């Protein structure tokens, strides 16, 4: 069994300095690990909560402080054998290209990985899109981190088809219930299309920052609607929260995925060997 904690996070958490903010995040992660979680997922824009604590209050400065000061301390705390954490997302300044990315730092045992957001919302005009969707392995399973709006893009699901992804993790930040619904309804579809488990967590609360002034969200788990998952809840959604840190434990049995993939006679869109070619024809009114 693999146990994953999906965590909402409130960037308005009381903190007087970047170090104190980082300590609150680390406490959240360590509390999950101490109660049996193997992996922890935090929401998109968790670290934009640093903005009121730095000078000048800019995304570039948040990037400098996180990657230069905060992350080295977090690595000493959160790089552990048998443990992993997706630390939400944080601005990353690409010095070579002179542009910001919305980047998810990922600590997997003794490795530092990352995933950049590929598709940007209209209010992410300060960022440049990423160019790679990265797959990584932990505890014998293959993972992808697909950030917020990216889970709503069908072309990403097409790219992942046949890649053997077992778990898709979706850190998200949304201001309204409509944003929550878009992300979560598409996440459910990806679980069906790709024959994988999808875990979602959203940002909650308020922060004195341009991108994340108000946030609502929840946690959610989606599993394939296939016979090996018949006795498991195939979708689990928490209530929608306006603030605070809330956790949902996803207990993943890899055998369910293995059994599913040994059942070629079952209708399963993730296991279609050949896809039909067709033309779109507009026959008018």
RATANOR-V487276 format. One record per backbone hydrogen bond with DSSP energy under -0.5 kcal/mol. CO is the residue of the C=O (numbers start at 1). NH is the residue of the N-H. E is the energy in kcal/mol with one decimal. If there is no record, write none. Layout:
co:CO nh:NH e:E
co:CO nh:NH e:E
This chain:
co:2 nh:4 e:-0.5
co:2 nh:252 e:-3.4
co:3 nh:38 e:-3.3
co:3 nh:39 e:-1.6
co:4 nh:6 e:-0.6
co:4 nh:250 e:-3.6
co:5 nh:7 e:-0.6
co:5 nh:41 e:-2.6
co:6 nh:248 e:-2.0
co:9 nh:11 e:-0.7
co:9 nh:204 e:-2.2
co:10 nh:13 e:-1.6
co:17 nh:21 e:-2.3
co:18 nh:22 e:-2.6
co:19 nh:23 e:-1.9
co:20 nh:24 e:-1.7
co:21 nh:25 e:-1.8
co:22 nh:26 e:-2.9
co:23 nh:27 e:-2.5
co:24 nh:28 e:-1.7
co:25 nh:29 e:-2.1
co:26 nh:30 e:-3.0
co:27 nh:31 e:-2.3
co:28 nh:32 e:-1.4
co:29 nh:33 e:-2.3
co:30 nh:34 e:-2.8
co:31 nh:35 e:-0.8
co:32 nh:35 e:-0.7
co:32 nh:37 e:-2.4
co:33 nh:36 e:-1.8
co:38 nh:84 e:-1.9
co:39 nh:5 e:-2.6
co:40 nh:86 e:-2.9
co:41 nh:7 e:-2.3
co:43 nh:46 e:-1.4
co:43 nh:89 e:-1.0
co:45 nh:48 e:-1.1
co:46 nh:49 e:-1.1
co:47 nh:50 e:-1.8
co:48 nh:51 e:-1.9
co:50 nh:53 e:-2.2
co:51 nh:54 e:-1.4
co:56 nh:58 e:-1.9
co:58 nh:62 e:-2.1
co:59 nh:63 e:-2.4
co:60 nh:64 e:-2.3
co:61 nh:65 e:-2.6
co:62 nh:66 e:-2.8
co:63 nh:67 e:-2.4
co:64 nh:68 e:-1.8
co:65 nh:69 e:-2.3
co:65 nh:70 e:-2.2
co:66 nh:71 e:-3.4
co:69 nh:73 e:-0.8
co:70 nh:74 e:-2.3
co:71 nh:75 e:-2.8
co:72 nh:76 e:-1.3
co:73 nh:77 e:-1.1
co:74 nh:78 e:-3.5
co:75 nh:79 e:-1.3
co:78 nh:80 e:-0.9
co:80 nh:83 e:-1.8
co:83 nh:109 e:-2.5
co:84 nh:40 e:-1.3
co:85 nh:87 e:-0.7
co:85 nh:107 e:-2.6
co:86 nh:42 e:-2.1
co:86 nh:88 e:-1.5
co:89 nh:47 e:-1.7
co:90 nh:103 e:-2.1
co:92 nh:94 e:-0.7
co:92 nh:101 e:-2.3
co:93 nh:95 e:-1.0
co:94 nh:98 e:-1.8
co:94 nh:99 e:-1.3
co:99 nh:94 e:-3.3
co:100 nh:128 e:-3.2
co:101 nh:92 e:-2.3
co:101 nh:103 e:-1.0
co:102 nh:117 e:-2.6
co:103 nh:90 e:-2.7
co:103 nh:105 e:-0.7
co:104 nh:115 e:-1.5
co:105 nh:87 e:-2.5
co:106 nh:108 e:-0.6
co:106 nh:113 e:-3.4
co:107 nh:85 e:-2.4
co:107 nh:109 e:-0.6
co:108 nh:111 e:-2.3
co:111 nh:108 e:-2.4
co:111 nh:113 e:-0.6
co:113 nh:106 e:-2.7
co:115 nh:104 e:-3.2
co:117 nh:130 e:-2.9
co:121 nh:124 e:-2.0
co:124 nh:127 e:-1.9
co:126 nh:100 e:-0.6
co:132 nh:134 e:-0.6
co:134 nh:145 e:-0.6
co:136 nh:143 e:-3.6
co:138 nh:141 e:-2.1
co:141 nh:138 e:-2.1
co:142 nh:166 e:-2.5
co:142 nh:167 e:-2.0
co:143 nh:136 e:-2.0
co:144 nh:146 e:-0.6
co:144 nh:169 e:-2.7
co:145 nh:147 e:-0.5
co:146 nh:148 e:-0.6
co:147 nh:150 e:-2.6
co:148 nh:151 e:-2.1
co:149 nh:152 e:-1.7
co:150 nh:153 e:-1.5
co:152 nh:154 e:-0.7
co:153 nh:156 e:-1.5
co:153 nh:157 e:-0.9
co:154 nh:158 e:-2.0
co:155 nh:159 e:-2.0
co:156 nh:160 e:-1.9
co:157 nh:161 e:-1.2
co:160 nh:163 e:-2.4
co:166 nh:197 e:-2.6
co:167 nh:144 e:-1.7
co:168 nh:199 e:-2.4
co:169 nh:146 e:-2.6
co:169 nh:171 e:-0.6
co:170 nh:201 e:-2.0
co:171 nh:148 e:-1.5
co:172 nh:203 e:-1.0
co:174 nh:216 e:-2.2
co:176 nh:180 e:-1.7
co:177 nh:181 e:-2.6
co:178 nh:182 e:-2.3
co:179 nh:183 e:-2.2
co:180 nh:184 e:-2.7
co:181 nh:185 e:-2.9
co:182 nh:186 e:-1.7
co:183 nh:187 e:-2.2
co:184 nh:188 e:-2.1
co:185 nh:189 e:-1.5
co:186 nh:190 e:-2.1
co:187 nh:191 e:-1.6
co:188 nh:192 e:-1.4
co:189 nh:193 e:-2.9
co:190 nh:194 e:-2.7
co:191 nh:195 e:-0.9
co:191 nh:196 e:-1.0
co:197 nh:168 e:-2.6
co:198 nh:222 e:-2.6
co:199 nh:170 e:-2.9
co:200 nh:220 e:-2.0
co:201 nh:172 e:-2.4
co:202 nh:9 e:-0.7
co:204 nh:11 e:-0.8
co:205 nh:215 e:-1.4
co:207 nh:209 e:-2.2
co:213 nh:207 e:-1.1
co:215 nh:205 e:-1.2
co:217 nh:241 e:-3.6
co:218 nh:202 e:-1.4
co:219 nh:238 e:-2.6
co:220 nh:200 e:-2.8
co:221 nh:236 e:-2.5
co:222 nh:198 e:-2.8
co:224 nh:226 e:-1.4
co:226 nh:229 e:-2.0
co:227 nh:230 e:-1.8
co:229 nh:232 e:-1.6
co:234 nh:223 e:-2.9
co:236 nh:221 e:-2.5
co:241 nh:217 e:-2.2
co:242 nh:205 e:-2.0
co:244 nh:246 e:-0.5
co:246 nh:8 e:-2.8
co:248 nh:6 e:-2.8
co:248 nh:250 e:-0.6
co:249 nh:251 e:-0.7
co:250 nh:4 e:-2.9
co:250 nh:252 e:-0.7
co:251 nh:253 e:-0.5
co:252 nh:2 e:-2.6
co:252 nh:254 e:-0.7
co:253 nh:256 e:-1.8
co:253 nh:257 e:-0.7
co:254 nh:258 e:-2.2
co:255 nh:259 e:-2.9
co:256 nh:260 e:-2.1
co:257 nh:261 e:-2.0
co:258 nh:262 e:-0.5
co:259 nh:262 e:-1.4
co:260 nh:263 e:-1.5
co:263 nh:266 e:-1.6
co:268 nh:271 e:-2.0
co:269 nh:272 e:-0.9
co:279 nh:281 e:-0.6
co:280 nh:282 e:-0.5
co:281 nh:283 e:-0.8
